[in-house]
């Protein structure tokens, strides 16, 4: 695998569906819920939109970190037969 080859989201969701769903869809659901809550209860749109932006940014960073963990795990699995167990 090339160092510059990126991992697709579909591949990441197939490899670890629960963790990927929690990291990607959980913060997005919170953002949508907060926007809906602010609309229904008359909370300032600026506050809820700032929260939504932070949740989307968190989802992006968390998924990138999860993809990096997955790439490292795959690389270690490829090297293990050659050099023996990593630990």
Buried (B, 14 or more C-beta within 10 A) or exposed (E): EEEEEEBEEEEBBEBBEEBBEEBBEBBBEBBEEBBEEBEEEEBEEEEBBEBBEEBBEBBEEBBEEBBEEBBEEEEEEEEEEEEEEEE
